[in-house]
Amino acid sequence: MKTVSPIKSKNKIKLMKDFLENHSTRDFCLFLLGINTGIKLQDLLSLRVHDVCQQDGKVADVLSIPSYSNPPVYLNAPIRSSLKKYLSENTLIDSDYLFKSRKTSNPITRQQAYRITNAAAKNAGIDEPVGMITLRKTFGYHAYSQGVAISLIQKRLQHASPSETKHFIGVDVEAVPVKIDINL
């Protein structure tokens, strides 16, 4: 198995998002959730519509799954917007898998998720190996570089120690400039 790294270039991430958005709303949502939440692939694929929607049918602000309650998984505006579009384009009921296969009522497979991400990476000109763990690493790397405490990233990624998290996101190898701007 090849070792994968986070996608550090925001421009490459944008190229991947553009490719996926033009290709499939479902695939775009999968990618957005992966890079913006850091949850594990198996948990992403196990999501059901009721995990992202409130009882009134509106997309929730926070993901509703117990394994990610501390800290809760915030669904930012781009995620909510893409989920709203995806749900409006498809006839899914509350109990359906969010990332449902087009052929069955099951979720897409890990292999299909890999193919989706790999195609987007190739299109963006990423030559390094890319896998589904890349999405979690990308989340952690960018959260850390934007000043999120390593302890919070560690909790989200469900790691045992801060050093494990730093190694996972690749910041123990190179220094990531963290801008702490206290503007009182």
Secondary structure, DSSP 8 states (H G I E B T S, - for coil): ---------HHHHHHHHHHHHHH-HHHHHHHHHHHHH---HHHHHH-BHHHHB-TTS-B-SB---GGGBTTB-B--HHHHHHHHHHHHHS---TTSBTTB-SSSSSB--HHHHHHHHHHHHHHTT--S---THHHHHHHHHHHHHTT--HHHHHHHHT-S-HHHHHHHHTTTTS----------
